[in-house]
Amino acid sequence: SQQGEEDPQALSIQEGENATMNCSYKTSINNLQWYRQNSGRGLVHLILIRSNEREKHSGRLRVTLDTSKKSSSLLITASRAADTASYFCASYTGRRALTFGSGTRLQVQP
Amino acid sequence: GAGVSQSPRYKVAKRGQDVALRCDPISGHVSLFWYQQALGQGPEFLTYFQNEAQLDKSGLPSDRFFAERPEGSVSTLKIQRTQQEDSAVYLCASTRQGLDTEAFFGQGTRLTVV
């Protein structure tokens, strides 16, 4: 069963707006990763944040991590139609493998 | 290779048929993972290899599922006597070593059992 839950399940915004997705997890982690999945395709790694980090940036992406609340958020700024995809958080506890959340389906309207 | 390659991309199997799904990881990647993704859900862990050793198979849903990586590179996921609930996308991922770094995923194999 999946460890993480993501919120919202679906999000629809206009091009140029910011999109924020949240992820919660249940147990202590080594790192948390965010992936994007376009319809019918594999997952693409976006960003990795370690348990001792609080914030990380990559281009238009900003990820925060709050280990006390066991939560993370992904912010996509100035969204584009090409950002339309499903976004998944995945936690790594140091055991087993990545545990994925249920995903947020983002629709960016041109 | 340039990325993780999975074949076939699509597979339709009649209930009761055996299937074999192939994964070619990125050359030199030590760790290989198999995931199962149902429609509209996140990937669920199946099994994990480090080189040729299967270190964790706790996610395999039944003894009809079997995975191997005999030479530490290409891996095959075999499903015997397929059932309708096996219909899903099967994803393979590889990493240089472990999961303290990003995982590279293949495009997946969409299995439909009819």
Interface residues (C-beta under 8 A of the other chain):
Chain A: S1 Q2 G4 N30 N31 Q33 Y35 G40 R41 G42 L43 V44 H45 L48 F88 A90 Y92 R96 A97 L98 T99 F100 G101 S102 G103
Chain B: V4 F33 Y35 Q41 G42 P43 E44 F45 Y48 D56 S58 G59 L91 A93 L99 D100 T101 E102 A103 F104 F105 G106 Q107 G108 R110
